């Protein structure tokens, strides 16, 4: 029996997305404006005060040209 996805799996995705945003070198304002994610939402996500929805994560991934994939 394969183990179920744990909270750590999703935490890794969240951490990876935060790191990609930081590594982009772009301002929060520019990322928010160009990805159509409200800046307060992005700021709370980056400061680890709040999570984000899958829809918001998808917008950020599209803007940053990242692809979410499921491991087998």
C-alpha positions in Angstrom: 0.0 0.0 0.0 1.4 3.4 -1.0 1.5 6.1 1.6 -1.1 8.9 1.3 0.1 12.4 0.5 1.0 14.1 3.8 0.9 17.7 4.8 4.6 17.8 4.1 4.0 17.2 0.4 1.8 20.3 0.1 4.2 22.2 2.3 7.0 21.5 -0.1 4.9 22.9 -3.0 4.2 26.0 -0.9 7.8 26.4 0.0 8.9 25.9 -3.6 6.4 28.6 -4.8 7.6 31.1 -2.2 11.2 30.4 -3.2 10.5 30.8 -6.9 8.8 34.2 -6.2 11.7 35.4 -4.1 14.2 34.1 -6.7 12.5 35.9 -9.5 13.9 39.2 -8.2 10.6 40.9 -9.1 8.7 43.2 -6.7 5.6 42.0 -5.0 3.8 44.8 -6.8 4.8 43.7 -10.2 4.1 40.0 -9.5 0.7 40.9 -8.1 -0.2 43.2 -11.0 0.9 40.9 -13.8 -0.4 37.7 -12.3 -3.8 39.3 -11.3 -3.3 38.3 -7.7 -4.2 41.0 -5.1 -1.0 42.4 -3.6 -2.3 41.9 0.0 -2.9 38.2 -0.7 0.6 37.8 -2.2 2.1 39.7 0.8 0.4 37.6 3.4 1.4 34.4 1.5 5.1 35.5 1.3 5.2 36.5 4.9 3.7 33.1 5.8 0.7 34.7 7.5 -1.8 33.0 5.2 -2.0 30.2 2.6 -3.4 30.7 -0.9 -6.0 28.9 -3.0 -5.1 26.5 -5.7 -6.5 29.1 -8.2 -4.1 31.7 -6.8 -1.2 29.3 -6.9 -2.0 28.5 -10.5 -2.0 32.2 -11.4 1.4 32.6 -9.8 2.8 29.5 -11.5 1.5 30.7 -14.9 3.1 34.1 -14.4 6.4 32.5 -13.2 6.3 29.9 -15.9 6.3 27.1 -13.4 4.4 23.8 -13.8 2.9 21.8 -11.0 3.2 18.1 -11.6 2.0 15.1 -9.6 4.7 12.5 -8.7 3.7 8.9 -9.5 
